Amino acid sequence: MSDEKITRIAAFERKTALIVDDQELIRTMLTKLLGALGFAEVVEAADGSDALKHLDRRGFDVIICDINMEPMGGLDFVSRLRQGANIRFDAKRSRTPVLFLTGSSEKEDILGAKGLGVKDYLLKPINAEALKARLLKMLTA
């Protein structure tokens, strides 16, 4: 992530995000970045199964997720999410927009993501401006 100046975005002020990544450093960086952009709340999950537990308790406006994680990776997580696995009371949570932020540029991962209805796909390392633009597009469209 570069050191450029991050400005708060009014469109993010009441938004919540769930970050799903098995690397604590990535989760911490994203939490700080989303906070600087103005997100009201950011919750972290270490893998897909942890994320499903969070989604069982509450909804989020957006999910930012890695693909390659153990024990439950991003593709499996989104597949279960879309099927409504572990999500009580509110089927809307299964349609939460997902942005994959990953180091994987494998064609099968990209096609798998599209097939699951993932809204966007961004390669690591984290580029703050690209992430901000993708999130704006996803959350204000």
C-alpha positions as MATLAB code, in Angstrom:
seq = 'MSDEKITRIAAFERKTALIVDDQELIRTMLTKLLGALGFAEVVEAADGSDALKHLDRRGFDVIICDINMEPMGGLDFVSRLRQGANIRFDAKRSRTPVLFLTGSSEKEDILGAKGLGVKDYLLKPINAEALKARLLKMLTA';
ca = [
       0.000    0.000    0.000;
       1.424    3.366   -0.952;
       1.780    6.378    1.335;
      -0.546    8.632   -0.664;
      -3.020   10.823    1.221;
      -6.313    9.032    1.837;
      -9.429   11.180    1.914;
     -12.706   10.278    3.587;
     -15.574    9.530    1.242;
     -19.052   10.637    2.317;
     -20.611    7.612    0.561;
     -18.769    5.286    2.986;
     -19.730    7.042    6.246;
     -22.503    4.656    7.255;
     -21.109    1.569    5.560;
     -19.822   -1.595    7.165;
     -17.281   -4.023    5.740;
     -16.197   -7.572    6.463;
     -12.568   -8.346    5.608;
     -11.813  -12.033    5.061;
      -8.108  -12.852    4.796;
      -5.873  -15.362    6.536;
      -2.994  -12.870    6.774;
      -3.301  -10.662    9.835;
      -1.106   -7.966    8.266;
      -3.464   -7.666    5.274;
      -6.517   -7.496    7.544;
      -4.875   -4.787    9.658;
      -3.869   -2.739    6.599;
      -7.346   -2.989    5.107;
      -9.021   -2.104    8.406;
      -6.890    1.055    8.663;
      -7.463    1.946    5.015;
     -11.235    1.493    5.182;
     -11.332    3.502    8.396;
      -9.401    6.316    6.695;
     -11.864    6.184    3.783;
     -14.697    6.711    6.235;
     -16.251    3.285    6.798;
     -18.315    3.285   10.002;
     -17.239   -0.227   10.985;
     -14.827   -2.879    9.742;
     -14.894   -6.454   11.048;
     -12.145   -9.006   10.389;
     -12.402  -12.751    9.715;
      -9.421  -15.108    9.338;
     -11.056  -17.427    6.769;
     -14.382  -18.273    5.125;
     -15.799  -20.271    8.021;
     -15.039  -17.420   10.428;
     -16.731  -15.001    7.994;
     -19.880  -17.161    7.859;
     -20.057  -16.993   11.663;
     -19.963  -13.194   11.517;
     -22.631  -13.167    8.812;
     -24.809  -15.439   10.923;
     -24.932  -12.676   13.546;
     -25.261   -9.600   11.322;
     -25.095   -8.143    7.839;
     -22.484   -5.989    6.113;
     -22.587   -3.604    3.174;
     -19.562   -5.180    1.468;
     -17.202   -8.127    1.870;
     -13.535   -7.920    0.839;
     -12.170  -11.436    0.571;
      -8.997  -13.319   -0.334;
      -9.252  -16.501   -2.407;
      -6.443  -18.668   -1.056;
      -7.080  -19.340    2.646;
      -7.217  -22.351    4.910;
      -9.320  -24.102    6.035;
     -12.078  -22.429    3.946;
     -10.968  -20.398    0.940;
     -12.740  -17.516   -0.759;
     -14.458  -19.433   -3.559;
     -15.904  -21.977   -1.139;
     -16.940  -19.185    1.236;
     -18.776  -17.213   -1.459;
     -20.421  -20.387   -2.753;
     -21.759  -21.138    0.729;
     -22.704  -17.503    1.241;
     -24.733  -17.442   -1.975;
     -26.507  -20.652   -0.903;
     -27.424  -19.009    2.408;
     -25.306  -21.334    4.545;
     -25.269  -20.401    8.253;
     -27.110  -17.160    7.613;
     -30.100  -16.922    9.907;
     -33.068  -14.618    9.675;
     -31.994  -12.468    6.707;
     -31.587  -13.910    3.198;
     -30.358  -10.472    2.038;
     -26.991  -11.271    3.636;
     -26.429  -14.015    1.058;
     -26.449  -11.319   -1.645;
     -23.866   -9.057    0.017;
     -21.523   -7.666   -2.665;
     -18.089   -9.306   -2.618;
     -14.784   -7.907   -3.846;
     -11.974  -10.423   -4.179;
      -8.638   -8.883   -3.195;
      -6.143  -11.629   -3.866;
      -2.725  -12.577   -5.110;
      -4.245  -15.149   -7.473;
      -4.505  -14.245  -11.139;
      -5.378  -17.822  -12.119;
      -7.983  -17.892  -14.886;
      -9.993  -20.591  -13.080;
     -10.213  -18.404   -9.957;
     -11.390  -15.387  -11.956;
     -13.996  -17.454  -13.808;
     -15.074  -19.112  -10.566;
     -15.510  -15.707   -8.957;
     -17.631  -14.437  -11.842;
     -19.740  -17.589  -11.724;
     -20.502  -16.931   -8.051;
     -21.560  -13.356   -8.681;
     -18.487  -11.696   -7.174;
     -18.800   -7.993   -8.029;
     -15.134   -7.249   -8.637;
     -11.619   -8.685   -8.517;
      -8.481   -6.787   -7.527;
      -4.953   -8.174   -7.375;
      -2.612   -7.684   -4.417;
      -0.577   -5.768   -3.447;
      -3.196   -3.350   -2.160;
      -3.559   -0.179   -4.208;
      -5.572    2.300   -2.128;
      -6.875    4.325   -5.078;
      -7.944    1.266   -7.063;
      -9.661   -0.206   -4.007;
     -11.429    3.099   -3.287;
     -12.653    3.328   -6.901;
     -13.945   -0.266   -6.909;
     -15.729    0.191   -3.585;
     -17.317    3.449   -4.732;
     -18.585    1.741   -7.860;
     -19.945   -1.219   -5.891;
     -21.612    0.762   -3.111;
     -23.062    3.674   -5.075;
     -24.276    1.925   -8.221;
];
